[in-house]
Amino acid sequence: MTTDVIPAPGGQRPSRPLAPSFPAARNTRREGWRRRAPLLPALIFTIIVTQVPFLVTIWYSLNSWNLVRPGSERFVGLANYADVFADRVFRQAALNTVAITAGCVIASMILGVALALLLDRTFVGRSVVRTLIITPFLVMPVAGALVWKTTMLDPLFGVVNAVLSPFGVGDMDWASSLPLLSVITALVWQWTPFMALLVLAGLQSQEREVIEAAQVDGASPSRIFRSMTLPHLRRYIELGVLLGAIYVVNTFDQIYIMTQGGPGTASANLPFYIYQRAFLGFDVGQAAAMGVLVVAGTIVVALFALRMLFRTFAEES
Amino acid sequence: MAARFLTTLTWFAGLLFFFPVFWMIITGFKHEGDAQTDPPSLVFTPTLDQFRTLFDAGAGPYFLNSLLAAGMSTLLVLGLAVPAAYALAIRSLPRAKDVLFFFISTKMLPVVAVIVPIYVIAGRLGVLDNVWTLVVLYTAMNLPIAVWMMRSFLMEVPREVLEAAAMDGASLVQTMRRVLLPMVAPGLAATALICLIFAWNEFFFSINVTASQAATVPVFLVGFMTSEGLFWAQMSAAATLASLPVVLAGWAAQKQLVRGLSMGAVK
């Protein structure tokens, strides 16, 4: 490393200043910074706004501090973590987070692939149907959640119960009887269009000649789908799962509006539970400890996910 | 026969997904008494009352705040992301990949993990309930996506064009303005659109760091969730109006949207 002409940013500087007899080395270094300069504002901004608050979160997590009792702040070491691990609701919220994320991503991907296959044909009004399907993804999530909670799933006046009444559903109160399913339904409605468009882009990048050649050779449609289309789509499906998961894991709007995490804590996920502890319980220390644990869990998953993403983009270039 | 069946199925799926939106729109044109009926009814006398009273109810400032927060943060994002993406795509920086993955890794950092310090720090700085706080937060939220997107658009610019500009003695600013920007203008528009959409729809930061002064449209919508029950027609009118800008923009730019949301991985 010490023999490198351009020192790495933030790396070790030579202990004595470079003698004027090495103008080339100095120019190279200046050149290095000049090339790097356009990157720095964005990098510094991101570090300050995202990384610094997280370091503060770690500090808060080691303190006991209630927002409504000024001066209650004191260092308690790992006590908050012990409390969080013993917290039954935290464990339930973690399980709910996994259930909501997995349920939403898997269901919307399966529906998305089906819709993409349906849209990848020529028929009357194709662009109209595509436009209709993309709309749920564009509707403000808060607006969509309100519509689902009220006009769709309301026990008395909701459309869903009206449609299902011939099947003997009656006055089902979806949001309190099946809170997780209700939240996942609103999420799947919102995310299926994204998955469908992504997979559709994948289908349309497939080479037609190869498919036609296979057809000429007498391969059945299902054989073509399994041995050619699906492997080709794999990259797009992985990308959709990954991007969907990044966003759905942070779901807050739908839970806040449709169930408030209830009944009780039956449908609270980690973002919503931490929000409750911080802004309704004013318990900064424990909320921070939960935040740190969520990040630790995310890093484990993300290390795996980043590798997948890296592969996706490596194939591209 | 099979083709006709599939077409019918596709249309049915499309209408099914669109139905809640359709219902939201028509409920906004109902009188409050027609909005809650058993069974729900398609037959009603349309009215514009709900939309009219929205602005009497003080929706204006919320829309203004959303416009400011989304617009300003998008400008700031582009101002920061375009030079960064330029450095990453065109100038072969050492460890460019690492920097890129640092950016995207911040998207994986759950926002709940930073909301408490952000709230406390903003309180100490006296910038709670301030639209500019949202501008900063939304900029941080969208910057990683924008850097990725702009980088993938810039990677497509042929090197020869840039070399030719350098040969002609064009400065960096000149190269950017005269050569690069016109070539990546569609990509720039797609990036701006995605940033606008995410900022316009954002709720979590807004509900937590704003109160009466800086609250945005999603917070206004949530205000319809009162304990006495909801005014469905009024709420639907508000939800329709809140979603309208993004829905229209998204309809107009479907292709760019997919490309942008997949961070350039899909051509």
Chai-1 contact restraints between the chains, C-beta under 6 A:
chainA,res_idxA,chainB,res_idxB,connection_type,confidence,min_distance_angstrom,max_distance_angstrom,comment,restraint_id
A,R35,B,R91,contact,1.0,0.0,6.0,A-B,restraint_1
A,P38,B,P83,contact,1.0,0.0,6.0,A-B,restraint_2
A,P38,B,Y86,contact,1.0,0.0,6.0,A-B,restraint_3
A,P38,B,A87,contact,1.0,0.0,6.0,A-B,restraint_4
A,L39,B,A84,contact,1.0,0.0,6.0,A-B,restraint_5
A,L39,B,A87,contact,1.0,0.0,6.0,A-B,restraint_6
A,P41,B,L80,contact,1.0,0.0,6.0,A-B,restraint_7
A,A42,B,L80,contact,1.0,0.0,6.0,A-B,restraint_8
A,A42,B,A84,contact,1.0,0.0,6.0,A-B,restraint_9
A,F45,B,L80,contact,1.0,0.0,6.0,A-B,restraint_10
A,T46,B,T106,contact,1.0,0.0,6.0,A-B,restraint_11
A,T46,B,L143,contact,1.0,0.0,6.0,A-B,restraint_12
A,V49,B,A140,contact,1.0,0.0,6.0,A-B,restraint_13
A,T50,B,T106,contact,1.0,0.0,6.0,A-B,restraint_14
A,T50,B,A140,contact,1.0,0.0,6.0,A-B,restraint_15
A,P53,B,V114,contact,1.0,0.0,6.0,A-B,restraint_16
A,P53,B,P117,contact,1.0,0.0,6.0,A-B,restraint_17
A,P53,B,I118,contact,1.0,0.0,6.0,A-B,restraint_18
A,F54,B,V114,contact,1.0,0.0,6.0,A-B,restraint_19
A,V56,B,P117,contact,1.0,0.0,6.0,A-B,restraint_20
A,T57,B,A113,contact,1.0,0.0,6.0,A-B,restraint_21
A,T57,B,P117,contact,1.0,0.0,6.0,A-B,restraint_22
A,L115,B,A13,contact,1.0,0.0,6.0,A-B,restraint_23
A,L118,B,T10,contact,1.0,0.0,6.0,A-B,restraint_24
A,F123,B,T7,contact,1.0,0.0,6.0,A-B,restraint_25
A,V129,B,T10,contact,1.0,0.0,6.0,A-B,restraint_26
A,V129,B,W11,contact,1.0,0.0,6.0,A-B,restraint_27
A,V129,B,G14,contact,1.0,0.0,6.0,A-B,restraint_28
A,T131,B,W251,contact,1.0,0.0,6.0,A-B,restraint_29
A,L132,B,G14,contact,1.0,0.0,6.0,A-B,restraint_30
A,L132,B,F18,contact,1.0,0.0,6.0,A-B,restraint_31
A,I133,B,G14,contact,1.0,0.0,6.0,A-B,restraint_32
A,I133,B,F17,contact,1.0,0.0,6.0,A-B,restraint_33
A,I134,B,Q254,contact,1.0,0.0,6.0,A-B,restraint_34
A,T135,B,F18,contact,1.0,0.0,6.0,A-B,restraint_35
A,T135,B,V21,contact,1.0,0.0,6.0,A-B,restraint_36
A,P136,B,F17,contact,1.0,0.0,6.0,A-B,restraint_37
A,L138,B,V246,contact,1.0,0.0,6.0,A-B,restraint_38
A,L138,B,V247,contact,1.0,0.0,6.0,A-B,restraint_39
A,L138,B,G250,contact,1.0,0.0,6.0,A-B,restraint_40
A,V139,B,V21,contact,1.0,0.0,6.0,A-B,restraint_41
A,V139,B,S243,contact,1.0,0.0,6.0,A-B,restraint_42
A,M140,B,N201,contact,1.0,0.0,6.0,A-B,restraint_43
A,M140,B,A242,contact,1.0,0.0,6.0,A-B,restraint_44
A,M140,B,S243,contact,1.0,0.0,6.0,A-B,restraint_45
A,P141,B,N201,contact,1.0,0.0,6.0,A-B,restraint_46
A,V142,B,F203,contact,1.0,0.0,6.0,A-B,restraint_47
A,V142,B,P218,contact,1.0,0.0,6.0,A-B,restraint_48
A,V142,B,L221,contact,1.0,0.0,6.0,A-B,restraint_49
A,A143,B,L221,contact,1.0,0.0,6.0,A-B,restraint_50
A,A143,B,A239,contact,1.0,0.0,6.0,A-B,restraint_51
A,A143,B,A242,contact,1.0,0.0,6.0,A-B,restraint_52
A,A143,B,S243,contact,1.0,0.0,6.0,A-B,restraint_53
A,L146,B,A239,contact,1.0,0.0,6.0,A-B,restraint_54
A,V147,B,P20,contact,1.0,0.0,6.0,A-B,restraint_55
A,V147,B,M24,contact,1.0,0.0,6.0,A-B,restraint_56
A,T150,B,L230,contact,1.0,0.0,6.0,A-B,restraint_57
A,T150,B,W232,contact,1.0,0.0,6.0,A-B,restraint_58
A,T151,B,W23,contact,1.0,0.0,6.0,A-B,restraint_59
A,T151,B,T27,contact,1.0,0.0,6.0,A-B,restraint_60
A,M152,B,P20,contact,1.0,0.0,6.0,A-B,restraint_61
A,L156,B,D38,contact,1.0,0.0,6.0,A-B,restraint_62
A,F157,B,Q36,contact,1.0,0.0,6.0,A-B,restraint_63
A,F157,B,D38,contact,1.0,0.0,6.0,A-B,restraint_64
A,V159,B,P40,contact,1.0,0.0,6.0,A-B,restraint_65
A,A162,B,P39,contact,1.0,0.0,6.0,A-B,restraint_66
A,A162,B,P40,contact,1.0,0.0,6.0,A-B,restraint_67
A,L197,B,V258,contact,1.0,0.0,6.0,A-B,restraint_68
A,L198,B,S262,contact,1.0,0.0,6.0,A-B,restraint_69
A,A201,B,V258,contact,1.0,0.0,6.0,A-B,restraint_70
A,A201,B,V266,contact,1.0,0.0,6.0,A-B,restraint_71
A,L239,B,S262,contact,1.0,0.0,6.0,A-B,restraint_72
A,L239,B,A265,contact,1.0,0.0,6.0,A-B,restraint_73
A,I246,B,M108,contact,1.0,0.0,6.0,A-B,restraint_74
A,N250,B,P110,contact,1.0,0.0,6.0,A-B,restraint_75
A,F252,B,F204,contact,1.0,0.0,6.0,A-B,restraint_76
A,D253,B,F203,contact,1.0,0.0,6.0,A-B,restraint_77
A,P271,B,V112,contact,1.0,0.0,6.0,A-B,restraint_78
A,I274,B,V112,contact,1.0,0.0,6.0,A-B,restraint_79
A,A278,B,V116,contact,1.0,0.0,6.0,A-B,restraint_80
A,V284,B,V116,contact,1.0,0.0,6.0,A-B,restraint_81
A,A287,B,V116,contact,1.0,0.0,6.0,A-B,restraint_82
A,A288,B,V116,contact,1.0,0.0,6.0,A-B,restraint_83
A,G291,B,V112,contact,1.0,0.0,6.0,A-B,restraint_84
A,G291,B,A113,contact,1.0,0.0,6.0,A-B,restraint_85
A,V294,B,P110,contact,1.0,0.0,6.0,A-B,restraint_86
A,V294,B,A113,contact,1.0,0.0,6.0,A-B,restraint_87
A,V295,B,A113,contact,1.0,0.0,6.0,A-B,restraint_88
A,T298,B,M108,contact,1.0,0.0,6.0,A-B,restraint_89
A,T298,B,P110,contact,1.0,0.0,6.0,A-B,restraint_90
A,A302,B,M108,contact,1.0,0.0,6.0,A-B,restraint_91
A,T312,B,A265,contact,1.0,0.0,6.0,A-B,restraint_92
